[in-house]
Amino acid sequence: MIKVGVIGTGAMGQNHVRIYSEMNDVELAGISDVDQKRVEAMATQFKTKAFTDYKKMLAEGLDAVSVVVPTKLHKQVVLDALEAGVHVLVEKPIADTTENADLMIAAANKAGKILMVGHIERFNPAVIKLKEIIDSGILGKIVSISTKRVGPYNPRIRDVGVILDIGVHDIDVISYLYGKKINSVYAIAGADIHSFEDHASIILRMDHNFAGVVETNWLTPHKIRQLTAIGVKGVAYLDYINQTVQLHDNEWIRKAKVEHSEPLKNELTYFIECAKKGTKPSPCGEDGKHALEVAMAAIKSYQEERLIEVGQ
């Protein structure tokens, strides 16, 4: 049995708690949140211990922990967990700055513990299927991947803009599907209903002539989560929400067979397997840092109205 805890029991953290509580090979040893009333109610519901101080929970001899707190708190909580000798899954984005991401990665390496970043869309069955299709060569060389991730604004998101909150999902997925790092970014964005940017159009370049386009906003009244991958032999259309992949070429329109499942459950199951075996996860800390670097470059690009080279 793996002893697991969850730090942060807000909207996303509650789902981590629920899924861990359903796993046969996991003991949900504790949950922590600064909101005492909420964490105690959840602890009663899921038959575990409640903590308002996560350090006291870490002292309980945990094997692994999910860190689901606001982004600006990621660094300190993750460093404390790693120092306690615990494997860590931290929600995306990995940190609020690339410098803090570096500190977290270095601490994980020093402790010999896993640092996994919760880029949940990698565990969406439709993305898993599309990755298989792209790698098989059915679509030929992929030259462009574009995404649309739009919908209404969630008032609980106050510390970051739309690029770091949801655009980072597609930045990571595009890099993952290509199997390439993103070299440069150009973005147009603005803030109309939020203190940070609430709409953005981002162009990504990998190597010389591989393109990615991310359209994201908090202005559309209905949620859309879609991706299009264009290859020299055909096109794939993916729907994240419905978990579907459809292929079009000169001869056929085909629907790929996708076994539907909950992405977060897939992600946490994978994290626990990595923790058991001590194997490096994907996405790892370095993957999370790259997605953050690209997102930060996109923010810099729209603020300075110019192309930004990633990592410079």
Rosetta blueprint (number, residue, H / E / L):
1 M L
2 I E
3 K E
4 V E
5 G E
6 V E
7 I E
8 G L
9 T L
10 G L
11 A H
12 M H
13 G H
14 Q H
15 N H
16 H H
17 V H
18 R H
19 I H
20 Y H
21 S H
22 E H
23 M L
24 N L
25 D L
26 V E
27 E E
28 L E
29 A E
30 G E
31 I E
32 S E
33 D L
34 V L
35 D L
36 Q H
37 K H
38 R H
39 V H
40 E H
41 A H
42 M H
43 A H
44 T H
45 Q H
46 F L
47 K L
48 T L
49 K L
50 A E
51 F E
52 T L
53 D L
54 Y H
55 K H
56 K H
57 M H
58 L H
59 A L
60 E L
61 G L
62 L L
63 D L
64 A E
65 V E
66 S E
67 V E
68 V L
69 V L
70 P L
71 T H
72 K H
73 L H
74 H H
75 K H
76 Q H
77 V H
78 V H
79 L H
80 D H
81 A H
82 L H
83 E H
84 A L
85 G L
86 V L
87 H E
88 V E
89 L E
90 V E
91 E E
92 K L
93 P L
94 I L
95 A L
96 D L
97 T L
98 T H
99 E H
100 N H
101 A H
102 D H
103 L H
104 M H
105 I H
106 A H
107 A H
108 A H
109 N H
110 K H
111 A H
112 G L
113 K L
114 I L
115 L E
116 M E
117 V E
118 G E
119 H L
120 I H
121 E H
122 R H
123 F H
124 N L
125 P H
126 A H
127 V H
128 I H
129 K H
130 L H
131 K H
132 E H
133 I H
134 I H
135 D H
136 S H
137 G L
138 I L
139 L L
140 G L
141 K L
142 I E
143 V E
144 S E
145 I E
146 S E
147 T E
148 K E
149 R E
150 V E
151 G E
152 P E
153 Y L
154 N L
155 P L
156 R L
157 I L
158 R L
159 D L
160 V L
161 G L
162 V H
163 I H
164 L H
165 D H
166 I H
167 G H
168 V H
169 H H
170 D H
171 I H
172 D H
173 V H
174 I H
175 S H
176 Y H
177 L H
178 Y H
179 G L
180 K L
181 K L
182 I L
183 N L
184 S E
185 V E
186 Y E
187 A E
188 I E
189 A E
190 G E
191 A L
192 D L
193 I L
194 H L
195 S L
196 F L
197 E L
198 D L
199 H E
200 A E
201 S E
202 I E
203 I E
204 L E
205 R E
206 M E
207 D L
208 H L
209 N L
210 F E
211 A E
212 G E
213 V E
214 V E
215 E E
216 T E
217 N E
218 W L
219 L E
220 T E
221 P E
222 H E
223 K E
224 I E
225 R E
226 Q E
227 L E
228 T E
229 A E
230 I E
231 G E
232 V L
233 K L
234 G L
235 V E
236 A E
237 Y E
238 L E
239 D E
240 Y L
241 I L
242 N L
243 Q L
244 T E
245 V E
246 Q E
247 L E
248 H E
249 D L
250 N L
251 E L
252 W L
253 I E
254 R E
255 K E
256 A L
257 K L
258 V L
259 E L
260 H L
261 S L
262 E L
263 P H
264 L H
265 K H
266 N H
267 E H
268 L H
269 T H
270 Y H
271 F H
272 I H
273 E H
274 C H
275 A H
276 K H
277 K H
278 G L
279 T L
280 K L
281 P L
282 S L
283 P L
284 C E
285 G H
286 E H
287 D H
288 G H
289 K H
290 H H
291 A H
292 L H
293 E H
294 V H
295 A H
296 M H
297 A H
298 A H
299 I H
300 K H
301 S H
302 Y H
303 Q H
304 E H
305 E L
306 R L
307 L L
308 I E
309 E E
310 V L
311 G L
312 Q L
